[in-house]
């Protein structure tokens, strides 16, 4: 990695920038959700992202036609990685801290390894299982089970952390389902369809939110608008293309190593901008998750392509 970094640094800088954008997105989502109802924010985000991806999607479908038999799978992928994943993520972010959510997101590569082993019959090694066990123990600490045992954990935070885990489970389920279909269609096609599915499925719950509180639109400030723009232009579009381009020039192992930057970015911004605190159990749990994710994925001989366009 070091020799490649010095010879051709641009792909590494692209990967670094993509993960910095996604790391900051935890804080952006936390702030923006103070002004937007969660389903309305999700619907607007993916509606605008779909419009921006439309020209690329149409150009791609001229090269490869979509088989009608594949539509149910493509729709199911969209429901899992956009509708359910983002719903759980946004509802979780309303209840927990950006710091906890960013660390808990590291269970995604761990769950991906388990899913690939169980459903796709991919190889897994003892060191991977050890890393997965470490990561899951760390996740339990971050979720707050030790504090819950002594009655020091607010119920809202526990629910929020569990929802973040559910978001990760839905994402991994969608990624596992897309494993075979991605050999037939490009990531751009799968992503664009997922965005459209997300927009359509979130329209009705967003409508209910409006009926319950039609004045929320009048309360949106420039900060909320900037948050939405960040999610659409940077988190959904720019970071996705930076990640895909950087990946094409390096390897999946190197690309995914940059994922460990995200919690550090999120934590630094959450402490500085939101005044969030770092607890001892968080530090211990965070170290266990990071070490577990490293051992659970780095030594694996699979080629899991963690498509990132879903980031909350």
LUMMAR-166744 format. One record per residue (C-alpha): y, z, x. Coordinates in steps of 0.5 Angstrom, whole numbers, plus 500, padded with zeros to 3 digits. Each point is the difference from the previous one (the first is absolute). Last residue first. Example, Ala and Ser with C-alpha at 12.3 -4.5 7.8 and 13.67 -1.06 7.14 Angstrom:
c2,c3,c1
498,514,527 $
493,502,498 $
END
This chain:
c2,c3,c1
516,512,445 $
496,496,505 $
496,494,497 $
502,495,505 $
496,503,505 $
493,496,501 $
496,504,504 $
495,495,503 $
494,504,501 $
496,496,506 $
494,505,502 $
498,502,506 $
503,507,499 $
502,504,506 $
507,500,498 $
499,502,493 $
497,507,499 $
502,502,507 $
507,499,498 $
500,501,493 $
497,507,502 $
505,502,505 $
506,498,496 $
497,504,494 $
498,506,504 $
507,500,503 $
503,499,493 $
496,506,498 $
502,505,505 $
507,498,500 $
500,500,492 $
497,507,500 $
505,502,505 $
506,498,495 $
505,495,501 $
506,500,496 $
504,495,496 $
507,499,501 $
501,493,496 $
503,496,505 $
499,504,507 $
493,503,498 $
498,494,496 $
502,495,505 $
496,503,506 $
494,501,495 $
500,493,498 $
501,497,507 $
494,504,503 $
496,499,494 $
501,492,501 $
498,500,507 $
493,501,499 $
500,493,497 $
501,497,506 $
493,501,502 $
498,495,494 $
503,494,504 $
497,501,506 $
493,501,497 $
501,494,496 $
502,496,506 $
506,496,503 $
504,494,498 $
497,499,493 $
501,508,499 $
508,499,502 $
501,494,495 $
496,504,494 $
504,507,502 $
507,496,500 $
498,496,494 $
498,507,496 $
506,504,503 $
505,494,497 $
497,500,493 $
498,506,497 $
503,506,504 $
507,496,503 $
502,495,494 $
497,504,494 $
500,507,502 $
506,500,504 $
504,496,494 $
497,506,495 $
503,505,505 $
507,496,500 $
500,500,493 $
498,508,499 $
506,501,506 $
505,496,496 $
499,505,494 $
495,499,494 $
502,505,494 $
502,494,495 $
493,498,501 $
497,507,498 $
504,499,493 $
494,497,496 $
496,507,501 $
493,500,496 $
501,492,498 $
501,499,507 $
494,503,503 $
496,497,494 $
502,493,503 $
498,502,507 $
494,502,497 $
499,493,497 $
503,496,506 $
495,503,505 $
494,496,499 $
505,493,500 $
503,502,507 $
494,503,503 $
496,493,498 $
505,496,503 $
500,504,507 $
493,500,500 $
500,492,499 $
505,500,506 $
496,504,504 $
494,496,499 $
503,493,501 $
504,503,507 $
494,503,502 $
496,493,500 $
495,498,496 $
492,499,501 $
499,505,505 $
504,505,497 $
496,500,494 $
494,504,504 $
505,506,502 $
504,500,494 $
495,505,496 $
501,504,506 $
507,500,501 $
501,502,492 $
495,506,501 $
504,502,506 $
507,499,496 $
497,504,494 $
497,506,505 $
507,500,504 $
504,501,493 $
495,505,498 $
502,504,507 $
507,499,498 $
498,503,493 $
497,506,503 $
506,502,504 $
505,499,494 $
495,505,496 $
500,505,505 $
507,499,501 $
501,501,493 $
496,506,500 $
504,504,505 $
496,503,505 $
500,507,503 $
494,503,495 $
496,502,506 $
495,495,499 $
505,494,498 $
503,501,507 $
493,499,503 $
499,494,495 $
507,497,502 $
499,492,500 $
502,500,507 $
494,505,501 $
495,496,496 $
503,494,504 $
498,503,507 $
493,502,498 $
500,492,497 $
502,498,507 $
496,504,504 $
494,498,496 $
502,493,501 $
500,500,507 $
493,503,501 $
498,495,496 $
503,495,504 $
497,503,506 $
493,499,497 $
501,493,499 $
501,495,495 $
498,493,499 $
502,496,494 $
495,500,493 $
506,498,496 $
499,505,495 $
499,506,503 $
502,499,507 $
506,496,498 $
502,505,495 $
499,506,506 $
505,496,505 $
505,499,494 $
500,507,498 $
502,502,507 $
505,494,501 $
503,502,493 $
500,508,502 $
506,499,504 $
504,499,494 $
499,508,500 $
505,501,506 $
506,496,496 $
499,503,493 $
500,507,504 $
507,498,503 $
503,497,494 $
499,506,496 $
496,501,494 $
502,499,492 $
504,494,500 $
496,497,505 $
493,501,497 $
503,496,493 $
502,495,505 $
493,499,504 $
496,501,494 $
504,494,496 $
500,496,507 $
492,500,501 $
499,500,492 $
504,493,499 $
500,497,507 $
494,501,504 $
495,501,494 $
503,496,495 $
502,494,504 $
493,501,503 $
497,499,493 $
504,494,499 $
498,497,506 $
493,501,498 $
501,498,492 $
503,494,503 $
494,498,505 $
497,496,494 $
506,496,499 $
500,497,507 $
507,500,503 $
501,493,504 $
502,500,507 $
505,496,503 $
505,499,494 $
498,508,499 $
504,501,507 $
506,497,498 $
500,504,493 $
499,506,504 $
506,499,505 $
505,498,494 $
498,506,496 $
500,505,505 $
507,502,499 $
499,500,492 $
494,505,501 $
504,504,505 $
505,501,494 $
495,501,495 $
496,505,505 $
506,505,501 $
503,499,493 $
493,502,497 $
499,506,505 $
507,503,499 $
499,499,492 $
493,504,501 $
503,505,504 $
506,502,496 $
506,498,505 $
505,505,502 $
497,505,504 $
494,495,501 $
505,497,505 $
500,506,505 $
493,501,500 $
498,493,501 $
505,499,505 $
497,506,504 $
493,497,500 $
503,493,501 $
502,502,507 $
493,500,502 $
499,493,497 $
506,498,504 $
498,503,507 $
493,497,498 $
503,493,500 $
505,501,506 $
494,502,504 $
496,494,498 $
506,495,502 $
501,504,506 $
493,499,502 $
500,492,498 $
506,500,505 $
498,503,506 $
496,494,503 $
499,501,507 $
502,508,500 $
496,502,494 $
494,495,502 $
499,504,506 $
501,507,497 $
495,498,494 $
END
